[in-house]
């Protein structure tokens, strides 16, 4: 079949959704076959079909052929560790002002869920520096990035962040490690003054320990938040919440890297006329 614009092509990643809403993410390759308990679908029958088409297995069961959203790619990642869910990842990107051209550090890489989201938004001129101490995790993340065609925007670094980060002046830094309080000095040294710091932790006692550590370093505007996602059944005559929801996945902690240690004591910006350490002056031309 001739491949037309707006149609599925060989090499594309496709999302197949059945009537039962079960989802499958596959890479389209000529000659391969997608097998399911509801029948088989040759990839050659999918290649060239318009996105949004209904396709049928050899047993007559229909599937929708769609382009996957970034959230679909993240949720379907092959993984051996917990990932940061899309509900948190999207908020992290907005809260930390991450976008095209941003230079961002994350540690640890894990299976690469947040790495995909970061790489997706910093392209084409930005860069993600992703640290981990486990080579097997970074190898898995590399494969996940390659499948999403995002590997070129990420530098995977096998390194213990106890020794600090190689990069300096980065726009944002996010820690997904169990003991982020041990790496705050290293994080501050890597961030541009005024840069965005973030972390995710599963328990309140960990959050308390991080908050105590933040008080002793030049960080301010500290926030702790938790996001709950409550879906509804999309039936007009019987609109109501579904029986299950994505509730607690982690506490999000945000802060800004400040220039002067004295500002961290209050967690606020300096009052008008108060000295604030290093000062950037604007001179009229």
C-alpha positions as semicolon CSV with decimal commas, in nm:
position;residue;x (nm);y (nm);z (nm)
1;X;0,000;0,000;0,000
2;X;0,128;0,350;-0,086
3;X;0,222;0,553;0,223
4;X;0,039;0,888;0,216
5;X;0,077;1,192;0,444
6;X;-0,133;1,145;0,757
7;X;-0,103;0,769;0,728
8;X;0,086;0,514;0,932
9;X;0,433;0,446;0,793
10;X;0,691;0,175;0,843
11;X;0,901;0,269;1,145
12;X;0,619;0,461;1,316
13;X;0,505;0,372;1,665
14;X;0,132;0,299;1,664
15;X;-0,125;0,275;1,940
16;X;-0,388;0,006;1,894
17;X;-0,699;0,028;2,113
18;X;-0,962;-0,246;2,125
19;X;-1,331;-0,224;2,213
20;X;-1,243;-0,317;2,570
21;X;-1,008;-0,013;2,582
22;X;-0,703;-0,237;2,612
23;X;-0,405;-0,064;2,456
24;X;-0,103;-0,191;2,267
25;X;0,199;0,008;2,156
26;X;0,384;-0,139;1,857
27;X;0,655;-0,032;1,615
28;X;0,534;-0,089;1,257
29;X;0,768;-0,305;1,053
30;X;0,692;-0,459;0,715
31;X;0,662;-0,836;0,738
32;X;0,582;-0,850;1,109
33;X;0,253;-0,955;1,267
34;X;0,073;-0,819;1,575
35;X;-0,078;-1,111;1,767
36;X;-0,358;-1,089;2,022
37;X;-0,613;-1,326;2,170
38;X;-0,866;-1,155;1,940
39;X;-0,675;-1,239;1,627
40;X;-0,374;-1,123;1,428
41;X;-0,300;-0,803;1,237
42;X;-0,019;-0,803;0,980
43;X;0,182;-0,481;1,004
44;X;0,159;-0,452;0,625
45;X;-0,218;-0,414;0,665
46;X;-0,162;-0,122;0,903
47;X;0,111;0,058;0,708
48;X;-0,052;0,312;0,478
49;X;-0,378;0,326;0,674
50;X;-0,493;0,676;0,786
51;X;-0,442;0,747;1,155
52;X;-0,776;0,713;1,331
53;X;-0,885;0,421;1,115
54;X;-1,064;0,114;1,245
55;X;-0,874;-0,201;1,152
56;X;-0,983;-0,561;1,205
57;X;-0,800;-0,878;1,298
58;X;-0,841;-1,193;1,092
59;X;-1,118;-1,287;1,338
60;X;-1,305;-0,962;1,271
61;X;-1,230;-0,783;1,599
62;X;-1,182;-0,405;1,552
63;X;-0,897;-0,189;1,680
64;X;-0,841;0,184;1,645
65;X;-0,511;0,278;1,482
66;X;-0,379;0,597;1,644
67;X;-0,064;0,799;1,693
68;X;0,041;0,758;2,057
69;X;0,050;1,059;2,285
70;X;0,360;1,117;2,497
71;X;0,163;0,996;2,799
72;X;0,091;0,669;2,615
73;X;0,461;0,618;2,550
74;X;0,545;0,678;2,916
75;X;0,276;0,449;3,054
76;X;0,373;0,168;2,815
77;X;0,747;0,190;2,882
78;X;0,925;-0,138;2,947
79;X;1,039;-0,084;3,304
80;X;1,188;-0,251;3,607
81;X;1,130;0,039;3,845
82;X;0,851;0,281;3,934
83;X;0,815;0,566;3,686
84;X;0,698;0,924;3,731
85;X;0,341;0,922;3,602
86;X;0,219;1,164;3,334
87;X;0,001;1,348;3,586
88;X;0,317;1,443;3,777
89;X;0,554;1,473;3,479
90;X;0,340;1,732;3,300
91;X;0,314;1,946;3,612
92;X;0,689;1,919;3,674
93;X;0,759;2,054;3,324
94;X;0,532;2,355;3,378
95;X;0,631;2,421;3,737
96;X;1,004;2,417;3,655
97;X;0,965;2,623;3,336
98;X;1,118;2,353;3,117
99;X;1,078;2,403;2,744
100;X;1,261;2,426;2,411
101;X;1,627;2,512;2,468
102;X;1,631;2,430;2,841
103;X;1,932;2,256;2,994
104;X;1,807;2,011;3,256
105;X;1,969;1,764;3,495
106;X;1,780;1,465;3,635
107;X;1,899;1,196;3,875
108;X;1,831;0,905;3,873
109;X;1,738;0,795;3,528
110;X;1,540;0,486;3,625
111;X;1,352;0,339;3,331
112;X;1,339;0,679;3,163
113;X;0,978;0,791;3,213
114;X;1,055;1,151;3,309
115;X;1,356;1,144;3,074
116;X;1,121;1,100;2,779
117;X;0,906;1,392;2,889
118;X;1,208;1,616;2,942
119;X;1,365;1,525;2,607
120;X;1,035;1,579;2,428
121;X;1,001;1,939;2,547
122;X;1,364;2,062;2,543
123;X;1,417;1,974;2,176
124;X;1,547;2,081;1,933
125;X;1,816;2,294;2,101
126;X;1,796;2,190;2,467
127;X;1,972;1,909;2,649
128;X;1,890;1,661;2,923
129;X;2,171;1,530;3,142
130;X;2,048;1,214;3,313
131;X;2,250;1,060;3,597
132;X;2,232;0,712;3,746
133;X;2,468;0,469;3,916
134;X;2,318;0,158;3,754
135;X;2,431;0,071;3,403
136;X;2,140;-0,172;3,353
137;X;1,886;0,103;3,423
138;X;2,052;0,344;3,184
139;X;2,070;0,077;2,914
140;X;1,696;0,024;2,947
141;X;1,633;0,400;2,943
142;X;1,851;0,431;2,632
143;X;1,641;0,170;2,450
144;X;1,320;0,348;2,556
145;X;1,455;0,681;2,431
146;X;1,563;0,529;2,101
147;X;1,218;0,381;2,045
148;X;1,070;0,728;2,094
149;X;1,334;0,891;1,866
150;X;1,447;1,112;2,155
151;X;1,790;0,970;2,239
152;X;1,978;1,250;2,059
153;X;1,854;1,506;2,311
154;X;1,973;1,316;2,620
155;X;2,318;1,253;2,762
156;X;2,309;0,946;2,988
157;X;2,577;0,973;3,255
158;X;2,686;0,680;3,473
159;X;2,810;0,863;3,780
160;X;2,759;0,888;4,156
161;X;2,615;1,235;4,218
162;X;2,774;1,240;4,562
163;X;3,074;1,373;4,372
164;X;2,864;1,646;4,212
165;X;2,746;1,719;3,861
166;X;2,972;1,800;3,568
167;X;2,736;2,063;3,428
168;X;2,693;2,412;3,572
169;X;2,447;2,690;3,504
170;X;2,161;2,454;3,417
171;X;1,806;2,588;3,414
172;X;1,647;2,310;3,617
173;X;1,745;2,006;3,821
174;X;1,518;1,725;3,938
175;X;1,606;1,452;4,188
176;X;1,422;1,120;4,184
177;X;1,632;0,949;4,450
178;X;1,540;0,823;4,800
179;X;1,776;1,064;4,982
180;X;1,776;1,398;4,795
181;X;1,884;1,587;5,109
182;X;2,232;1,440;5,063
183;X;2,274;1,610;4,724
184;X;2,140;1,962;4,777
185;X;2,480;2,130;4,779
186;X;2,571;1,952;4,457
187;X;2,238;2,054;4,305
188;X;2,281;2,420;4,400
189;X;2,631;2,425;4,250
190;X;2,494;2,295;3,919
191;X;2,197;2,534;3,895
192;X;2,201;2,882;3,750
193;X;2,120;3,145;4,012
194;X;1,742;3,153;4,036
195;X;1,717;2,809;3,874
196;X;1,447;2,554;3,944
197;X;1,494;2,262;4,184
198;X;1,251;1,973;4,215
199;X;1,224;1,633;4,379
200;X;0,971;1,354;4,427
201;X;0,938;1,142;4,742
202;X;0,684;0,876;4,844
203;X;0,656;0,939;5,221
204;X;0,599;1,234;5,452
205;X;0,899;1,158;5,675
206;X;1,127;1,182;5,369
207;X;0,967;1,513;5,275
208;X;1,023;1,649;5,626
209;X;1,388;1,555;5,612
210;X;1,429;1,728;5,276
211;X;1,257;2,041;5,405
212;X;1,494;2,055;5,702
213;X;1,795;2,025;5,470
214;X;1,666;2,294;5,234
215;X;1,655;2,540;5,525
216;X;2,031;2,521;5,566
217;X;2,119;2,603;5,205
218;X;2,046;2,895;4,969
219;X;1,711;2,772;4,844
220;X;1,385;2,963;4,871
221;X;1,019;2,961;4,770
222;X;0,986;2,600;4,883
223;X;0,659;2,423;4,799
224;X;0,523;2,075;4,871
225;X;0,236;1,947;4,658
226;X;0,050;1,628;4,578
227;X;-0,156;1,570;4,264
228;X;-0,457;1,338;4,252
229;X;-0,613;1,231;3,922
230;X;-0,981;1,139;3,925
231;X;-1,122;1,015;3,592
232;X;-1,494;1,008;3,508
233;X;-1,694;0,767;3,296
234;X;-1,757;0,957;2,969
235;X;-2,124;0,857;2,934
236;X;-2,353;1,159;2,904
237;X;-2,654;0,990;3,066
238;X;-2,453;0,839;3,353
239;X;-2,161;1,073;3,413
240;X;-1,988;0,975;3,737
241;X;-1,638;0,899;3,870
242;X;-1,488;0,565;3,778
243;X;-1,442;0,313;4,056
244;X;-1,063;0,350;4,064
245;X;-0,832;0,650;4,050
246;X;-0,464;0,732;4,033
247;X;-0,419;0,873;4,382
248;X;-0,090;0,901;4,569
249;X;0,214;0,849;4,347
250;X;0,448;1,083;4,532
251;X;0,496;1,421;4,695
252;X;0,644;1,690;4,472
253;X;0,887;1,935;4,629
254;X;0,993;2,252;4,445
255;X;1,234;2,533;4,531
256;X;1,444;2,803;4,367
257;X;1,821;2,830;4,390
258;X;1,906;3,167;4,545
259;X;2,222;3,374;4,520
260;X;2,255;3,466;4,889
261;X;2,238;3,220;5,182
262;X;2,052;3,477;5,392
263;X;1,748;3,455;5,167
264;X;1,706;3,084;5,234
265;X;1,631;3,158;5,600
266;X;1,292;3,308;5,516
267;X;1,205;3,115;5,201
268;X;1,111;3,445;5,036
269;X;1,270;3,698;4,807
270;X;1,445;3,997;4,961
271;X;1,241;4,301;5,053
272;X;1,283;4,618;4,852
273;X;1,613;4,787;4,937
274;X;1,754;4,477;5,110
275;X;2,089;4,345;4,995
276;X;2,071;4,020;4,805
277;X;2,425;3,907;4,742
278;X;2,534;3,912;4,380
279;X;2,357;4,185;4,186
280;X;2,305;4,203;3,811
281;X;2,294;4,564;3,696
282;X;2,133;4,700;3,384
283;X;2,309;4,999;3,228
284;X;2,127;5,224;2,987
285;X;2,294;5,240;2,646
